[in-house]
Each structure stands twice: as structure tokens, then as C-alpha cells.
Amino acid sequence: MNVKQYMSMILIGTSLLFTGCQKMADETKDVEDVVAEENTEDRIDAVAESVTEEENPGTISYPRELSKQELQDFTAWISAKDNYGFLLSEYERPQDINLDEVFYAGAGLELSSLKEEETAAYLEANEQEEIYTDTIRLSTKQIQEFVLEKTGIVYEDMAIPLSWIYLADYDIYVSEHGDTNYTNYTCVSGQQIGEDTYELDCVPGDDHAPSPFSSCPFSSCQVTLKKSENGYQFCSNRFVKELDNSMDIWKIDEQCFETELEGWGEVTFTSYAPNQSVNVNEDAFFALVKEKETVYTFPYVEEENYRRNLRFVKILAISFQDYDNDGDKDIIVINEYEPFINTEEGENLREVRLYQNEPEQKIFFLDTEQMDVLLINGWNQSVEEVLKHIE
């Protein structure tokens, strides 16, 4: 299977999702063209260790506002299985952390099944005849080492110990649960308040949702971290009521352009990187922003903006062109993707998106038929090539 065959299989299949897609547009203006150069920024590898300080820390004055990249990295770190639970309770000192929330789903630790004799001891201690849901088994050593690493406090000094069943003969803690408390967070703002101390404003839920509170029962919060040898330790966490779920930290600044579109007037075509720390299949997406408000979000290629077989790498080009010659400015985007299934060439893949402007309906239609033709024939290397072969 070569690149053209592979990509055509992917897009032709997904184009069926948009047979009834809406069309969009505006009034008539002069044609304007902005072609973005290849983005030299690599795909976001969201790990805490990439949060770095200046070469000479002595010259830094505090508090210092965190950069967009630092916020992205903290977002990835704090949404990991071993960290999110520390944001689900409120505390002014680490001793008061609710460990039931931290360990509810296992805190990312290595889990093992209950042995037959441990199961019998658990049922007897819990005064029940059978286990009906999933169980989590953690040794005392696992819990002690984890708490010390994440808080700097020994487990015995925690004010709220685990409420799990403790089996002294086996030195293990056991809990049953049938769901999860997992919540991903987005660090929408933050600052470094000392040489090793950070204060982060975090919003729960889907970072691309207009309001995270509609689907997530947990609160926005302000968490304080202290840098340690193995990452960061949790110092405090305060719930806050009014914290906007901003998408600004995902904005790809060099791929945002001010333009004038029929029906919209002067707007900013805004590109957003995916939060691949939560789901590696999440795709980039695009929106029109006017006076700091999102007025339109462009249709996705696949449902819920997740790509089944591709990982987004970068945006290669964006161009504003009336490619269908109807007098309304359309938008051409070329993205680069890494395939999860290797092609014969072993190369990354390019995908052309054609957003056809339909002014009367005030929407943009994803022109999948034209996209498939361009893809099958490999006419996707540049905007010029797209315009040359488009029907």
C-alpha cells in the first residue's frame, strides 16, 4: 500500500460522514491569499520535564507569567493518571489531601489481582459474600512511596488516611469501584511565583468545550506545585468559581491570519493544536474569531475531531482563495499527518481540506468530493498544485 492509496482509503471513507454537510459563505470581496510557510514547531510532546527556566535563574523576577508551551506541558502533566486526583479535593496543606480521590482509580500505579486467600480475607473484613465490581489492590509500600513522592509528606502524617479495607496479614489496601473519577484538566493560565514554585489555574473537562461544567462535576481550581527531583509536588489546591475555559494555550500563532470574508467582515482565521496528551488521535481544528469571541468553528474531517488512523503533526499551508469562482472567498488548508499504519514509503502524509464558502447559509462546507480527487492523484503538495488541478 502506498501513500496515495492509504490516504484515499482514509478520506473517501470519512467523506461519507459529510454527505449532508452544510455549506457556508458571505458577501463578495477582492481575493486575498495568505500561504503559511511550513511550521518548524514539532508536535507537542507534553511532558513536565520540558518546562524549563532561563539559563540564568538569578536574573528572573517573580512572579513570572508562564508561556503557552509551559501551560501545555503542565496540562499534560497534571492530567496524567498519577496526578489528576490531587485536584479533586481542596486543601491548604498537603497533609489534608483526600487520598480516596487520589487513589480512586489506582493513581497510575502497577496493579495486581487479589489472590484467592486475599479475596477471602477481604470478603470477611467487608462482611459480604461476593465481589460485584472491579477491585484495586495496592500494597502499603506502593502507597507510602507514592504519597512521599507527590507531597513530600510521609503517609502516616496525612490527616485523612485511605478509607479502603486494610488487610494486615498481607499488608495491602483493597477498594471496590465500578466507575472512574478521571478528569483531564487544562491549565488556562499560571505563573512561577518562586524559583521552584508554580501556581496554575486549571479548568476540568474537555478543553475545547464551551463550558466544562456541563459535563464535569468537578470544580476549576488553583493548584500550587513545588519542583522536586522527580517532577513536582502538590502543596495546595483551592476551588475557584469563575474561571474561563480558554483555548488560547492551543492557538498556533504563526497559523492565525486576519482576513475579510463575505458575511463575516474582518475576522481572524485561527488555528488550534490538538491536546494530544489526552488523546493522540485528536486533530487540529479551525475557527473564526472576532473581537476575541469565537463566531464560527469549521467542520471536522471525522466525528468529534478524532482521527482513527492518523496523528496530526503540523499545518503546512493556509490560503484564502475563491477556488470555485462563485465570487465568495473559500479556504484551503494543507496538514501533515503521521500514519499509525506504515506505508510503503514510510513517509508522513499530506491532507488537503477545502472549506467552500456558502454566504447565504453562513457556513463553510467541507468539499470532500474535491478533496478525494486531489488526494487520490497526489495533488496535495502545495496550494499552487491544488489550484492547478481543482475542478
C-alpha positions, 0 to 999 in steps of 0.5 A: 500500500502506498501513500496515495492509496492509504490516504484515499482509503482514509478520506473517501471513507470519512467523506461519507460522514459529510454527505449532508454537510452544510455549506457556508459563505458571505458577501463578495470581496477582492481575493486575498491569499495568505500561504503559511510557510511550513511550521518548524514547531514539532508536535507537542510532546507534553511532558513536565520535564520540558518546562524549563527556566532561563539559563540564568535563574538569578536574573528572573523576577517573580512572579513570572507569567508562564508561556503557552508551551509551559501551560501545555506541558503542565496540562499534560502533566497534571492530567496524567493518571498519577496526578489528576486526583490531587485536584479533586479535593481542596486543601491548604496543606498537603497533609489534608489531601483526600487520598480516596480521590487520589487513589480512586482509580489506582493513581497510575500505579502497577496493579495486581489481582487479589489472590484467592486467600486475599479475596477471602480475607477481604470478603470477611473484613467487608462482611459480604459474600461476593465481589460485584465490581472491579477491585484495586489492590495496592500494597502499603509500600506502593502507597507510602512511596507514592504519597512521599513522592507527590507531597513530600509528606510521609503517609502516616502524617496525612490527616485523612488516611485511605478509607479502603479495607486494610488487610494486615496479614498481607499488608495491602489496601483493597477498594471496590469501584465500578466507575472512574473519577478521571478528569483531564484538566487544562491549565488556562493560565499560571505563573512561577511565583518562586524559583521552584514554585508554580501556581496554575489555574486549571479548568476540568473537562474537555478543553475545547468545550464551551463550558466544562461544567456541563459535563464535569462535576468537578470544580476549576481550581488553583493548584500550587506545585513545588519542583522536586527531583522527580517532577513536582509536588502538590502543596495546595489546591483551592476551588475557584468559581469563575474561571474561563475555559480558554483555548488560547494555550492551543492557538498556533500563532504563526497559523492565525491570519486576519482576513475579510470574508463575505458575511463575516467582515474582518475576522481572524482565521485561527488555528488550534493544536490538538491536546494530544496528551489526552488523546493522540488521535485528536486533530487540529481544528479551525475557527473564526474569531472576532473581537476575541469571541469565537463566531464560527468553528469549521467542520471536522474531517471525522466525528468529534475531531478524532482521527482513527488512523492518523496523528496530526503533526503540523499545518503546512499551508493556509490560503484564502482563495475563491477556488470555485469562482462563485465570487465568495472567498473559500479556504484551503488548508494543507496538514501533515499527518503521521500514519499509525499504519506504515506505508510503503514509503514510510513517509508522513502524509499530506491532507488537503481540506477545502472549506467552500464558502456558502454566504447565504447559509453562513457556513463553510462546507467541507468539499470532500468530493474535491478533496478525494480527487486531489488526494487520490492523484497526489495533488496535495503538495502545495496550494499552487498544485491544488489550484492547478488541478481543482475542478 
